[in-house]
């Protein structure tokens, strides 16, 4: 968990994507997040977290549905949503926390 604290304690907005390889919505979100990353570059950070490999973290954060997206900035959760999201909405949201 201490690594998680280091991960989220960054100045630029951090988007966490909790996913699994077999979930269709997660596969769709992967393409959306690639677009978001291409547009924002180093103005935001995107980290994908496979819940099957990180069960303790997923349980600690109460990840129930997939994909679950969270935005952190300087260690504080700013936004959380379950399900597919639109690239433009995510871009605007991340820019608002920049």
Chimera marker file (.cmm) of the C-alpha trace (Angstrom):
<marker_set name="trace">
<marker id="1" x="0.000" y="0.000" z="0.000" r="1" g="1" b="0" radius="0.5"/>
<marker id="2" x="2.906" y="2.381" z="0.549" r="1" g="1" b="0" radius="0.5"/>
<marker id="3" x="3.648" y="2.149" z="-3.173" r="1" g="1" b="0" radius="0.5"/>
<marker id="4" x="0.070" y="3.266" z="-3.829" r="1" g="1" b="0" radius="0.5"/>
<marker id="5" x="0.652" y="6.326" z="-1.647" r="1" g="1" b="0" radius="0.5"/>
<marker id="6" x="3.713" y="7.193" z="-3.708" r="1" g="1" b="0" radius="0.5"/>
<marker id="7" x="1.792" y="6.601" z="-6.937" r="1" g="1" b="0" radius="0.5"/>
<marker id="8" x="-1.065" y="8.982" z="-6.123" r="1" g="1" b="0" radius="0.5"/>
<marker id="9" x="1.021" y="11.724" z="-4.527" r="1" g="1" b="0" radius="0.5"/>
<marker id="10" x="1.833" y="13.546" z="-7.768" r="1" g="1" b="0" radius="0.5"/>
<marker id="11" x="1.304" y="17.131" z="-8.894" r="1" g="1" b="0" radius="0.5"/>
<marker id="12" x="-0.233" y="16.332" z="-12.275" r="1" g="1" b="0" radius="0.5"/>
<marker id="13" x="-3.681" y="14.689" z="-12.380" r="1" g="1" b="0" radius="0.5"/>
<marker id="14" x="-3.484" y="10.892" z="-12.213" r="1" g="1" b="0" radius="0.5"/>
<marker id="15" x="-6.182" y="8.740" z="-13.798" r="1" g="1" b="0" radius="0.5"/>
<marker id="16" x="-6.355" y="5.196" z="-12.465" r="1" g="1" b="0" radius="0.5"/>
<marker id="17" x="-8.103" y="2.591" z="-14.594" r="1" g="1" b="0" radius="0.5"/>
<marker id="18" x="-9.053" y="-0.561" z="-12.681" r="1" g="1" b="0" radius="0.5"/>
<marker id="19" x="-9.662" y="-3.294" z="-15.250" r="1" g="1" b="0" radius="0.5"/>
<marker id="20" x="-9.446" y="-6.964" z="-16.210" r="1" g="1" b="0" radius="0.5"/>
<marker id="21" x="-8.284" y="-8.445" z="-19.499" r="1" g="1" b="0" radius="0.5"/>
<marker id="22" x="-11.536" y="-10.355" z="-20.107" r="1" g="1" b="0" radius="0.5"/>
<marker id="23" x="-14.036" y="-7.511" z="-19.568" r="1" g="1" b="0" radius="0.5"/>
<marker id="24" x="-15.379" y="-6.034" z="-22.822" r="1" g="1" b="0" radius="0.5"/>
<marker id="25" x="-16.028" y="-2.560" z="-21.374" r="1" g="1" b="0" radius="0.5"/>
<marker id="26" x="-12.442" y="-2.508" z="-20.113" r="1" g="1" b="0" radius="0.5"/>
<marker id="27" x="-11.187" y="-3.295" z="-23.624" r="1" g="1" b="0" radius="0.5"/>
<marker id="28" x="-13.235" y="-0.388" z="-24.993" r="1" g="1" b="0" radius="0.5"/>
<marker id="29" x="-11.895" y="1.937" z="-22.283" r="1" g="1" b="0" radius="0.5"/>
<marker id="30" x="-8.338" y="0.990" z="-23.192" r="1" g="1" b="0" radius="0.5"/>
<marker id="31" x="-8.756" y="2.582" z="-26.634" r="1" g="1" b="0" radius="0.5"/>
<marker id="32" x="-10.414" y="5.647" z="-25.060" r="1" g="1" b="0" radius="0.5"/>
<marker id="33" x="-7.544" y="6.037" z="-22.587" r="1" g="1" b="0" radius="0.5"/>
<marker id="34" x="-4.993" y="5.770" z="-25.401" r="1" g="1" b="0" radius="0.5"/>
<marker id="35" x="-6.699" y="8.766" z="-27.035" r="1" g="1" b="0" radius="0.5"/>
<marker id="36" x="-6.762" y="10.692" z="-23.739" r="1" g="1" b="0" radius="0.5"/>
<marker id="37" x="-3.061" y="9.979" z="-23.232" r="1" g="1" b="0" radius="0.5"/>
<marker id="38" x="-2.197" y="11.078" z="-26.775" r="1" g="1" b="0" radius="0.5"/>
<marker id="39" x="-4.055" y="14.383" z="-26.335" r="1" g="1" b="0" radius="0.5"/>
<marker id="40" x="-2.797" y="15.257" z="-22.842" r="1" g="1" b="0" radius="0.5"/>
<marker id="41" x="0.771" y="13.948" z="-23.070" r="1" g="1" b="0" radius="0.5"/>
<marker id="42" x="2.646" y="14.731" z="-19.850" r="1" g="1" b="0" radius="0.5"/>
<marker id="43" x="-0.089" y="17.047" z="-18.496" r="1" g="1" b="0" radius="0.5"/>
<marker id="44" x="-1.738" y="14.002" z="-16.885" r="1" g="1" b="0" radius="0.5"/>
<marker id="45" x="-0.720" y="10.484" z="-16.011" r="1" g="1" b="0" radius="0.5"/>
<marker id="46" x="-2.761" y="7.349" z="-16.721" r="1" g="1" b="0" radius="0.5"/>
<marker id="47" x="-2.110" y="4.103" z="-14.858" r="1" g="1" b="0" radius="0.5"/>
<marker id="48" x="-3.916" y="0.855" z="-15.600" r="1" g="1" b="0" radius="0.5"/>
<marker id="49" x="-4.326" y="-1.508" z="-12.640" r="1" g="1" b="0" radius="0.5"/>
<marker id="50" x="-5.329" y="-5.125" z="-13.288" r="1" g="1" b="0" radius="0.5"/>
<marker id="51" x="-7.574" y="-6.040" z="-10.358" r="1" g="1" b="0" radius="0.5"/>
<marker id="52" x="-6.745" y="-9.733" z="-10.733" r="1" g="1" b="0" radius="0.5"/>
<marker id="53" x="-3.082" y="-8.933" z="-9.996" r="1" g="1" b="0" radius="0.5"/>
<marker id="54" x="-3.891" y="-6.261" z="-7.381" r="1" g="1" b="0" radius="0.5"/>
<marker id="55" x="-6.807" y="-7.752" z="-5.439" r="1" g="1" b="0" radius="0.5"/>
<marker id="56" x="-5.838" y="-6.176" z="-2.092" r="1" g="1" b="0" radius="0.5"/>
<marker id="57" x="-5.746" y="-2.683" z="-3.566" r="1" g="1" b="0" radius="0.5"/>
<marker id="58" x="-9.034" y="-3.202" z="-5.423" r="1" g="1" b="0" radius="0.5"/>
<marker id="59" x="-10.682" y="-4.417" z="-2.213" r="1" g="1" b="0" radius="0.5"/>
<marker id="60" x="-9.224" y="-1.557" z="-0.156" r="1" g="1" b="0" radius="0.5"/>
<marker id="61" x="-10.622" y="0.966" z="-2.658" r="1" g="1" b="0" radius="0.5"/>
<marker id="62" x="-13.928" y="-0.932" z="-2.882" r="1" g="1" b="0" radius="0.5"/>
<marker id="63" x="-13.743" y="-1.505" z="-6.623" r="1" g="1" b="0" radius="0.5"/>
<marker id="64" x="-16.997" y="-3.331" z="-7.404" r="1" g="1" b="0" radius="0.5"/>
<marker id="65" x="-17.706" y="-2.659" z="-11.088" r="1" g="1" b="0" radius="0.5"/>
<marker id="66" x="-15.483" y="-2.519" z="-14.150" r="1" g="1" b="0" radius="0.5"/>
<marker id="67" x="-13.971" y="-0.448" z="-15.422" r="1" g="1" b="0" radius="0.5"/>
<marker id="68" x="-13.596" y="1.786" z="-12.370" r="1" g="1" b="0" radius="0.5"/>
<marker id="69" x="-11.849" y="5.081" z="-13.035" r="1" g="1" b="0" radius="0.5"/>
<marker id="70" x="-10.436" y="7.412" z="-10.380" r="1" g="1" b="0" radius="0.5"/>
<marker id="71" x="-8.637" y="10.719" z="-10.604" r="1" g="1" b="0" radius="0.5"/>
<marker id="72" x="-6.123" y="11.669" z="-7.920" r="1" g="1" b="0" radius="0.5"/>
<marker id="73" x="-4.113" y="14.830" z="-7.482" r="1" g="1" b="0" radius="0.5"/>
<marker id="74" x="-1.527" y="15.337" z="-4.738" r="1" g="1" b="0" radius="0.5"/>
<marker id="75" x="-2.750" y="12.236" z="-2.915" r="1" g="1" b="0" radius="0.5"/>
<marker id="76" x="-6.428" y="13.203" z="-2.859" r="1" g="1" b="0" radius="0.5"/>
<marker id="77" x="-9.185" y="11.470" z="-4.809" r="1" g="1" b="0" radius="0.5"/>
<marker id="78" x="-10.948" y="14.085" z="-6.920" r="1" g="1" b="0" radius="0.5"/>
<marker id="79" x="-13.307" y="11.955" z="-9.022" r="1" g="1" b="0" radius="0.5"/>
<marker id="80" x="-14.517" y="8.348" z="-9.317" r="1" g="1" b="0" radius="0.5"/>
<marker id="81" x="-16.804" y="6.636" z="-11.818" r="1" g="1" b="0" radius="0.5"/>
<marker id="82" x="-17.735" y="3.108" z="-12.851" r="1" g="1" b="0" radius="0.5"/>
<marker id="83" x="-18.311" y="2.151" z="-16.497" r="1" g="1" b="0" radius="0.5"/>
<marker id="84" x="-17.261" y="3.386" z="-19.895" r="1" g="1" b="0" radius="0.5"/>
<marker id="85" x="-16.487" y="7.089" z="-20.191" r="1" g="1" b="0" radius="0.5"/>
<marker id="86" x="-16.133" y="9.439" z="-23.145" r="1" g="1" b="0" radius="0.5"/>
<marker id="87" x="-12.602" y="10.517" z="-24.146" r="1" g="1" b="0" radius="0.5"/>
<marker id="88" x="-13.485" y="14.212" z="-24.463" r="1" g="1" b="0" radius="0.5"/>
<marker id="89" x="-15.154" y="14.254" z="-21.048" r="1" g="1" b="0" radius="0.5"/>
<marker id="90" x="-12.073" y="12.625" z="-19.465" r="1" g="1" b="0" radius="0.5"/>
<marker id="91" x="-9.746" y="15.058" z="-21.243" r="1" g="1" b="0" radius="0.5"/>
<marker id="92" x="-11.751" y="18.055" z="-20.002" r="1" g="1" b="0" radius="0.5"/>
<marker id="93" x="-11.960" y="16.623" z="-16.503" r="1" g="1" b="0" radius="0.5"/>
<marker id="94" x="-8.215" y="15.951" z="-16.274" r="1" g="1" b="0" radius="0.5"/>
<marker id="95" x="-7.441" y="19.415" z="-17.657" r="1" g="1" b="0" radius="0.5"/>
<marker id="96" x="-9.638" y="20.961" z="-14.972" r="1" g="1" b="0" radius="0.5"/>
<marker id="97" x="-7.356" y="19.439" z="-12.316" r="1" g="1" b="0" radius="0.5"/>
<marker id="98" x="-4.109" y="20.427" z="-14.057" r="1" g="1" b="0" radius="0.5"/>
<link id1="1" id2="2" r="1" g="1" b="0" radius="0.2"/>
<link id1="2" id2="3" r="1" g="1" b="0" radius="0.2"/>
<link id1="3" id2="4" r="1" g="1" b="0" radius="0.2"/>
<link id1="4" id2="5" r="1" g="1" b="0" radius="0.2"/>
<link id1="5" id2="6" r="1" g="1" b="0" radius="0.2"/>
<link id1="6" id2="7" r="1" g="1" b="0" radius="0.2"/>
<link id1="7" id2="8" r="1" g="1" b="0" radius="0.2"/>
<link id1="8" id2="9" r="1" g="1" b="0" radius="0.2"/>
<link id1="9" id2="10" r="1" g="1" b="0" radius="0.2"/>
<link id1="10" id2="11" r="1" g="1" b="0" radius="0.2"/>
<link id1="11" id2="12" r="1" g="1" b="0" radius="0.2"/>
<link id1="12" id2="13" r="1" g="1" b="0" radius="0.2"/>
<link id1="13" id2="14" r="1" g="1" b="0" radius="0.2"/>
<link id1="14" id2="15" r="1" g="1" b="0" radius="0.2"/>
<link id1="15" id2="16" r="1" g="1" b="0" radius="0.2"/>
<link id1="16" id2="17" r="1" g="1" b="0" radius="0.2"/>
<link id1="17" id2="18" r="1" g="1" b="0" radius="0.2"/>
<link id1="18" id2="19" r="1" g="1" b="0" radius="0.2"/>
<link id1="19" id2="20" r="1" g="1" b="0" radius="0.2"/>
<link id1="20" id2="21" r="1" g="1" b="0" radius="0.2"/>
<link id1="21" id2="22" r="1" g="1" b="0" radius="0.2"/>
<link id1="22" id2="23" r="1" g="1" b="0" radius="0.2"/>
<link id1="23" id2="24" r="1" g="1" b="0" radius="0.2"/>
<link id1="24" id2="25" r="1" g="1" b="0" radius="0.2"/>
<link id1="25" id2="26" r="1" g="1" b="0" radius="0.2"/>
<link id1="26" id2="27" r="1" g="1" b="0" radius="0.2"/>
<link id1="27" id2="28" r="1" g="1" b="0" radius="0.2"/>
<link id1="28" id2="29" r="1" g="1" b="0" radius="0.2"/>
<link id1="29" id2="30" r="1" g="1" b="0" radius="0.2"/>
<link id1="30" id2="31" r="1" g="1" b="0" radius="0.2"/>
<link id1="31" id2="32" r="1" g="1" b="0" radius="0.2"/>
<link id1="32" id2="33" r="1" g="1" b="0" radius="0.2"/>
<link id1="33" id2="34" r="1" g="1" b="0" radius="0.2"/>
<link id1="34" id2="35" r="1" g="1" b="0" radius="0.2"/>
<link id1="35" id2="36" r="1" g="1" b="0" radius="0.2"/>
<link id1="36" id2="37" r="1" g="1" b="0" radius="0.2"/>
<link id1="37" id2="38" r="1" g="1" b="0" radius="0.2"/>
<link id1="38" id2="39" r="1" g="1" b="0" radius="0.2"/>
<link id1="39" id2="40" r="1" g="1" b="0" radius="0.2"/>
<link id1="40" id2="41" r="1" g="1" b="0" radius="0.2"/>
<link id1="41" id2="42" r="1" g="1" b="0" radius="0.2"/>
<link id1="42" id2="43" r="1" g="1" b="0" radius="0.2"/>
<link id1="43" id2="44" r="1" g="1" b="0" radius="0.2"/>
<link id1="44" id2="45" r="1" g="1" b="0" radius="0.2"/>
<link id1="45" id2="46" r="1" g="1" b="0" radius="0.2"/>
<link id1="46" id2="47" r="1" g="1" b="0" radius="0.2"/>
<link id1="47" id2="48" r="1" g="1" b="0" radius="0.2"/>
<link id1="48" id2="49" r="1" g="1" b="0" radius="0.2"/>
<link id1="49" id2="50" r="1" g="1" b="0" radius="0.2"/>
<link id1="50" id2="51" r="1" g="1" b="0" radius="0.2"/>
<link id1="51" id2="52" r="1" g="1" b="0" radius="0.2"/>
<link id1="52" id2="53" r="1" g="1" b="0" radius="0.2"/>
<link id1="53" id2="54" r="1" g="1" b="0" radius="0.2"/>
<link id1="54" id2="55" r="1" g="1" b="0" radius="0.2"/>
<link id1="55" id2="56" r="1" g="1" b="0" radius="0.2"/>
<link id1="56" id2="57" r="1" g="1" b="0" radius="0.2"/>
<link id1="57" id2="58" r="1" g="1" b="0" radius="0.2"/>
<link id1="58" id2="59" r="1" g="1" b="0" radius="0.2"/>
<link id1="59" id2="60" r="1" g="1" b="0" radius="0.2"/>
<link id1="60" id2="61" r="1" g="1" b="0" radius="0.2"/>
<link id1="61" id2="62" r="1" g="1" b="0" radius="0.2"/>
<link id1="62" id2="63" r="1" g="1" b="0" radius="0.2"/>
<link id1="63" id2="64" r="1" g="1" b="0" radius="0.2"/>
<link id1="64" id2="65" r="1" g="1" b="0" radius="0.2"/>
<link id1="65" id2="66" r="1" g="1" b="0" radius="0.2"/>
<link id1="66" id2="67" r="1" g="1" b="0" radius="0.2"/>
<link id1="67" id2="68" r="1" g="1" b="0" radius="0.2"/>
<link id1="68" id2="69" r="1" g="1" b="0" radius="0.2"/>
<link id1="69" id2="70" r="1" g="1" b="0" radius="0.2"/>
<link id1="70" id2="71" r="1" g="1" b="0" radius="0.2"/>
<link id1="71" id2="72" r="1" g="1" b="0" radius="0.2"/>
<link id1="72" id2="73" r="1" g="1" b="0" radius="0.2"/>
<link id1="73" id2="74" r="1" g="1" b="0" radius="0.2"/>
<link id1="74" id2="75" r="1" g="1" b="0" radius="0.2"/>
<link id1="75" id2="76" r="1" g="1" b="0" radius="0.2"/>
<link id1="76" id2="77" r="1" g="1" b="0" radius="0.2"/>
<link id1="77" id2="78" r="1" g="1" b="0" radius="0.2"/>
<link id1="78" id2="79" r="1" g="1" b="0" radius="0.2"/>
<link id1="79" id2="80" r="1" g="1" b="0" radius="0.2"/>
<link id1="80" id2="81" r="1" g="1" b="0" radius="0.2"/>
<link id1="81" id2="82" r="1" g="1" b="0" radius="0.2"/>
<link id1="82" id2="83" r="1" g="1" b="0" radius="0.2"/>
<link id1="83" id2="84" r="1" g="1" b="0" radius="0.2"/>
<link id1="84" id2="85" r="1" g="1" b="0" radius="0.2"/>
<link id1="85" id2="86" r="1" g="1" b="0" radius="0.2"/>
<link id1="86" id2="87" r="1" g="1" b="0" radius="0.2"/>
<link id1="87" id2="88" r="1" g="1" b="0" radius="0.2"/>
<link id1="88" id2="89" r="1" g="1" b="0" radius="0.2"/>
<link id1="89" id2="90" r="1" g="1" b="0" radius="0.2"/>
<link id1="90" id2="91" r="1" g="1" b="0" radius="0.2"/>
<link id1="91" id2="92" r="1" g="1" b="0" radius="0.2"/>
<link id1="92" id2="93" r="1" g="1" b="0" radius="0.2"/>
<link id1="93" id2="94" r="1" g="1" b="0" radius="0.2"/>
<link id1="94" id2="95" r="1" g="1" b="0" radius="0.2"/>
<link id1="95" id2="96" r="1" g="1" b="0" radius="0.2"/>
<link id1="96" id2="97" r="1" g="1" b="0" radius="0.2"/>
<link id1="97" id2="98" r="1" g="1" b="0" radius="0.2"/>
</marker_set>
